[in-house]
Amino acid sequence: MRLAIILYTLVLAVASTPVFAETGITVSKTFSVGSAPHGMRLDGDTVLIALSGEDAVVRIDLQTGKEVSRWPVKGVPLDIVRSKNGWLVTTFQGEHLIELDATTGEEISRWKVGKSPSLFSENLAAGHTYVVSEFADRFTVFDPTNNTVIKTYTTGKRPYPGDVTHDGVLAFVPNRSDNTVSVIDLLNETEVTRTPVCSSPEGGALVEGENTYMVACGGSDEIALINTASFEVITTIKDGIGKRPFAVTESSDGRFAFVNNASGDTVSVIDVKERAVIEQITVGTQPIVMRAYGNQLFVTTEVDGTLSILEIPPVPEKPRSTVKNEVVMLGMIHGGHTTSETYGLPYLTRVFEAVSPDYVLVEIPPNRMESTMKGFRETGEIQEPRTKRFPEYVGALFPLSRRLKFEMIGTAGWNSHMNDYRSKALRRIQNDPTRAADWAEYQAAIDKAAEARKGLEEDPYYINSDAYDAVTAWQLEPYDRLFNDEIGPGGWTKINQAHYSHIADALDKLSGQGKRVMITYGAGHKNWFMRELRKRDDIILLDPHQFLDAAKE
């Protein structure tokens, strides 16, 4: 009986042990670097590492693992990043950012940022670096090019290192003692919300093309996933996460997220698309800081005093296909579709039917698609706030998806924070007497375009023509030239670049399939997109007029 119990217990133990797939990720090198290493930065064939246990920053040769140089830094240095004149270092027992000379390591200058600055953001965003001060409850935006503190924000209790969207619009900062994540709108300089998560969030990263923020909760041994549009926790990951997950880092190619299990000696590997742990890799006792550089992941271990370098196999290259996708670009008039007799929803539905796409690239931000699709599947209605603004989707495309089989892909680079900033910037310019001439030029272009389109505003043939695009080009030229930089990420060139980067990414992933792709955006964007689409050699651009003809009753 005793033996049976023992065997049964062993069976249970085996059954409860996660079985992981082979990712091909391997530890290629491990160097002993010193006592309690933390943040590191790659610099050519060397890496600089903050040794918190030795009050020093050391430079390690990546070929030999030997120490090349050592700079004394008092006060428990935790991290390092490039600055105007050299390197910027945080000291956990201090309250300053300290700049070191790039050659001698001698202190040049310092900036007060609050008690216990810890780790910088992994990557620069909008040219800035970001740092939290753990015992000052503060998040600081620093311009390393001009050596300037741009702005500080109050966070929750005991903030841990944050992550920032690449355009510098949103920051996500885990607050360890509050069990929350602060979401900060850096454009409009305000905290948007504090999202309740799990116990003791200590570090996170933006993943899935910045559609999701993954945060490691060391107090509950799990990862919480926050949608970056709704700021709500959409799911959690527990299986395969070790004791005290401390931070999250995304691989450079976006396939994997890495979680360092600080109460053990492993890094958990998450398949980002599947949102599941697929492997655990042994590195050393108490992995503490991770940084992704190309196809490598650098991991420092606080107890062992090592730096491990993990090799991440690249995505196998697919043979280039000579098969081309067909692409049709259709200009939308948004609210006009609900009232127009010539380009109304019934006609637009027939146009979509005539195109019969395999994929539709829609003017919905990628981080809103999951919520949009979920709501539509469950209720048959569109509840997502941004998507509801588009009659062409609510009244035509989504209902049509019940009858036709196609996949919708969100590609909009817009968000409400950009819109708020743009609206305030335009009001400021409009009311500035010194900008009267600029505003008058902008308004004159609008009036001239309205005259050129008079009587054709709802004509689908004209809207989907080169003539319409030509008017759009000169109508928006003053707006773009005079205001683009002041409007921030919502400026005309910048927002089109953001939109098109998602469109191009989707077309790259679909390349070579021989499918039909329909792109639906506000007609004003069509000129900008068509110029870029004509540069691609893997698509055939279709004339939208053939589908307008086919949709006639």
N, C-alpha and C positions, 0 to 999 in steps of 0.2 A: 504493500500500500504506500509506504514511504517513497519507494522508488518511483511508483506511478505518479505521485504528487510532484516529485522532482522533475520527472520527464515532462509532465503537463506544464509546469512552470517554465521549463526551458522552451517548450513549444510556443507558449504565450510570449516569451521574451523575443524569440525570433520573429514571430508574426508581427510584433509591434515595432520592430526595427525598420525604418524606412529603407526601401530599396531604390537606389539612385541610378540614373542613366550615366553613361560615360560621355563626358563633354569634350574630352581631349585636353582640358586645361591641366597644366602641370606646373609644379614648382621647379623652375630652372636653376635658381641660385638662392642661397641663403648666406648672408654675411653677418658676422658679429660686429656691431657698430658702436656699442657703448651702453651706458646705463639709461634705461627708461626712454628710448627713442619715441618721438611722437611724429609731428608733421614733417613732410619732406617735399622737396621740389627738384624736379629733373633739370639739369643744366648741362646740355651736351652729353658727353660721355661720363659725367659725374652726377651725383645727387647730393644735395645739401639736406642735412637732417638735424632737427632740433633735439638735443639730448637733455631732457628735463632733469635727469638724475645727475648730470655733470655740469650743469650751468654752462653749456657750450653749444655751438653750432659747428658740425663737422662736415667736411666735403669728402665723399667716398668715391673712389674710382670704381666704375661699374664692371670693368674687366677683371681687376685683381681683388676687389673688395678691400683694398688698403685705404687708410685715412690719408688724404692728400694735404688737408689743412684743418686748423681748429681755431675758432674764434670764441673767446670767453664772453658769455652773456649772463649776467647775474639775474636771479629772480625766477628761476624755473622756466626756461624758454619752451614753448609748446609748438610753435609753427613759424613758417617763413614763406615770404612771397616777394616777387620782384617789386622794386620801387624806382623812383626817378633816378636816384644816384647810386643805387646798390640793391640792398635787400632789407625788407621790413620784417621784424620779429615781434612776436607776442611773448610777454612774460607773465605767467600765471600769478606770481606773487606781487606783481606790480599793477599799474593802472595805465600803462602807456604802450603805444606802438613805437618801437625803436628802429631807426634806420641805421644800417651798417654799411660802411664803405665796401664796395664790391671787391676791392683788392686787399685791403688791410684788415677788414672786419671791424674797424674802429667805429664807435658811435658818431654819427653825424648830427642827427636831430631826433626829436621824439614828439609824440602827440598824445595827449591825455584822452583816454576813451572810457574810463571807468574801471572799477576793481575787477581783476582777474580776466583779462582778455584771453581767449583760448585759441580756437582754430579759425583760420580764414576759410571762406567758401572755397570749394575745390577749384572752380574755374572763374575767370573774370566774366562779368556780364555787363554789357554796355560800357566796357572799358574800366569798370570799377571792381574793387575787391570788397569783401564784406566780412565783418568779424563781430562775434558776440562777446560781451563782458559778463561772465557768469554771475558774479556777485554784485553787479550794478544793475542787473535786469535791463541791459541795453544792447541795441543792435546798431552798428556803425557802418555807414557807407563811406568808403575811402577811395579817392582818385589817386592811384599810384603813379600816374603819368605826371601829374602836377603836384603831387604830395599835399593833398588837401582833404580834410574831413568835410565831406559834402553835407551829411545829415546824420543825426542820431535819432533812434526811436526807442520808446519804452516797450518792453516785452512783458511776458509773464515771468514767474519766479524761476530763477536759475535757467536762463536760456542756454541751449547747446547749439553747436554750429548749424547755420542755416544754409539754404540753397536758394538761388535766384534764377528766374527765367532768363534766357539768353539775351532778351531785349531789355532787361533791367526793369521790367514792369512790376513783377510780383516777387515777394520774398516769403519763404516758408521757414519759420523758426520754431523748433521744438522747445517747450518749456518743461523742464524735468520735474519741478516741484508742483506744477499746476496740472500735469497730465493733459496738456493742451498743445496745439500748434498755432502760433500767431501767424496770420496771413496779412502781410503789409503791402499796400498799394504804394510803390515807390514813385510812381508818376505823380499821383495826387497827394502824396505825403500824408497818408492816413492808414491806420490799421483797419482792415476790412472786417475781420472776425478773429475769434479764437476758437478753433475746432477742438472739442473734447476728443481725446483718442484713448490710448490704453495707458498702462502704468509706467511712469518714468521714461517718457520719450527722450532719447539722447542724441539722435542724429538721423538724418534722412537725406533723400535725393530725389530730384525730379527724374521721372522715367517715362517710357511710352511716348516719346516726342513731347515731353512736358505736359502730357495730358493727366498724369498722375504723380502725386508726391507719396513716396514710400518712407515711412518713419519707423525706426527700430525702437521698441519699447522694452527696455532692460528689466523693468519690474514685472513683466508678465510673459516674457520670452515669446514675443510675437511681433509681426510687422503689420502696421495698419496702412491701408491705401486710401488716400484722399483724392477725390476728383478736383482738378484745378479750376473748374468752372463753378461748381456748386459748393465746394469746400466741405463736402460731407464725406465721412468714411464710407467707402463703398464695399470693402471687404477686408478680411485679415488673413494672414498666413501664419500658421503655427507649426505644421508638420515640417520637420527638417531644420527648424530654427533651434540653435543651441542655447545654452545658458547665457543670460545677459547680452542679447544682441545690442551692439553699441552704436552702429552707424550703417549707412547704406551708400554704396557707390555703384554707378552704372558703368558698364563697359563702354569704350569709345564708340563701338558700332551699335550700341543700344540693345543688343540681344540679351545680355545678362545683367542682373543686379547682384552685388556681392554684399553679404552681411557678416561682419566680424563678431564672433561669439566670444565676448571679452572674459567670461568666466571659464573659458576652456582654451582650446588650441586650434580651433577650426574656423574656416570661412565657409558659410553656406552660399551656394550658387542658385540664384532664382532665374528661371526662364521667364523673362519679362512678359512675353506674349501669353504664356499659359498661366502666369501668376502662381507658380509652384516651385518649390525647392527641388532641384534635380541632382545636386551633388553636394558633398561636404569635402573640403580640402584641408588637410592638416598643415599648419604653418609654424606654430610655436605658441608658447604660453602667453595668454592675454594679448591677442591681436588688438591693436588700439587705433591706428590710423591707416586708411587705405586711399590710394590715389591711382587713377587710371591714366596711362600714357600709351596711346596707340594700342597695340595688341598685347600690352603688358599691364599687370596690376601690381603695384608696390604696396607691401604690407609691413608695418613695423609692429614688433611684439614687445610690450612693455616689460614683462618679467624676464624673458630670455635675452632681451637686448639685441634683437636681430632685425635685419631687413630681408624679407623674402620677396622674390620677383616671380610672379606667376605668368606663364605664357598662355595667351588665349588664341586658339587657332582661328585664322581668318575664315570668313564665309567662303566656301568653295565657289569659284567663279563658274558661272553658267556659260556654255557656248553661246555666242551671240547669234540670235536668230535673225534670219532675213525676212521673217514674216512680220508684217506691220499691222498695228492696230489702226482702226478707223476712228477719227475724232471729229465730233461736231460740237461747235461752240454756239450756244444759244443765249442771247441777251434777254434778261428779264426786266420787267417794269414794276415789280413788287406790288404795291397796293393798286396800281393801275389795272392789274389783271382782274380785280373784282368788279370793275365798272366798265372796262373797255368793251365795245361791241365788236372790235376787230381782233383784239388780242386778249380776249377774256379767258376764263378758266376752262370752259367747255372746248374752245378751240385749242388752247394750250395742251389740254389732255390728249387731244387727237394728234397734236404735233409730237408729243412724247411717245405716243403709240406708234406713230410712223417711224420715228427714229429706232424704236425697239432696241434700246441699249442693253449691253451686258453689265456695264458699270455707269454710275452717274456720280460725277464729282460735284458736290453741292456746296452752297455758300453757308455752311454750318461749321463752326469751329470743331475740330476733332474731339476736343474734350467734352463736347455736348452731345456727341452722337450716341454714346452708350445709353444715356438717360433718355434721349429722344426715341431710340428704337425700343427700349424696354417699355416705355409708356405706351407706345403705339401697339406693341404686341399684346400688352395686358388689357388695354381699354379700347383700342381701335381709334384713339384720338391722340392729337399732339398736345402735350402739356408743357413741354420744355419751353421756357419763356422766350429765348431767342428765336427758336425755330418757328414759334407761333406767329412771328412777325412777317413770315414769308407766305403769302397766299398761294404762290406757285407750288409750294411743298404741301401745305395743309390741304389745299383744295384740289390739287392735281396729282402731284408725284406720289405722295404716300397712298392715297386711295388707289392709284393705278398699280402700286406694288402688290396689291391683292390679286391682280389678274396677270401681271407680267412678272417674269423672274429676272430681277436685276439687283445688283448690290450698290448701295449708296455709300459713298466715302466722303467724310467731312474734310474740307480743305480750307476753310476760312481762317485767316490769320488775325482776325479781329477779336477784341474783347471790350467789355463795357468800360474798363478802366482807361483804355485808349480813347474811347468815345467821350468820356467825361473830360479828359484832359484836352482833347481837341476842341470840344465845345467851349470850354473856358478860354482857351488860347484864342479862338476866333472872336469871341466877345471882347477880349482884351485888345486885340488888334483893331477891331471895328470901332471901339470907343477911344482909341489913341489918336489925338489930333495930328501927331507927327507921322502917322501911317495913313492919313486920309487919301493920299495919291495912290498908294498900294491898294487900298480897299476899293477905290473907284475903278481902278484898272481891272480888278477881279470881277466886280459887278458888271462892268461893261462887257466883259467876255461872256458872262452868263446871259445878258440881254441879247447879245449878238447871236449866240447859239440858239436861243429861243426863237429868234426871228428866222434863222436858217431852217429850223425844224417845224416851223408853223404849219399846221395842218397834217403833219406826219408823226406827231408825238406817239400815236398808238398803232402805227402801221408796222406790222411785224416784218414786212419785207424791208422797209427802210431801217428799222432798228437793227436788223441782222444784215447790214450791208457795210461795205467799205466807206460809203459816203457818210454814214452815221459816225463811223469811227474817226473819220477825218475831222468832223466837227468837234467831236469829243476831245481830240488831240489839241486843237488850238483853244478850245473853251477852257481846258484845265491847265494850260501852260502857265498862265500867270499865277494861278492858285499854287501850282507845284513850285514854281521858281521863287515866289515871294514868301510862301508860308511853310513849305515842307519841313524845314528844320525846326521851326518854332512849334509846330504841331506835335512833334515827337514821333513815336512809333505809328501814330495814326495819320501822318502826312501822306500825301498822295503817292509819291514814289515808294515810300517805306511800307505802306499798307499793301500796295500791289506786289511788292517784293515778298512780303510775308504770305499773302495769298498764294502767289505763284510758286513759292518754295514748296508748299504742300501739294499743289497741283503737279509740279515736276516730280516730286517724290513718288506720288501715286502712279504717274505715267511710267516712271522708271521701274517700279515694281511690277507693273502690268505688261511691260515691254515684251514683244515677241509672241504674244498669245493669239494674235489674229482676231481680237475681239473689237467690239464697238463701244466707244466711250463717249458719253455725252457730258458736257460741262455746262452748268447753269449758274450764271452770276448776273448781278445787276449790269445792265447794258453799258454803263459807263466804264466798267473794267475791261470790256471786250477788246478795245483797241490795244491796251497794254498787253493783255494775254496773247492776242493773235500775233503780235510782233514776236513774242517769245516762242510760241508754238510753231511758227514758220521756220524756226531755226532747227527744229528736231528732224532727224533723218529716219526715225523709227515709227513715224505715224503718217497716215494719209488724212489730210484735212478735207472734210466733206463740206459741200456747199449746203448751208441750212435751208436755202430756198426750195430744194427738192422735197424737203419734209414739210415745209409750209404749203407747198402745192398739194402734197398727198393728203394733208389734213383738211382740205376744203370739203365741205359737204356737197 
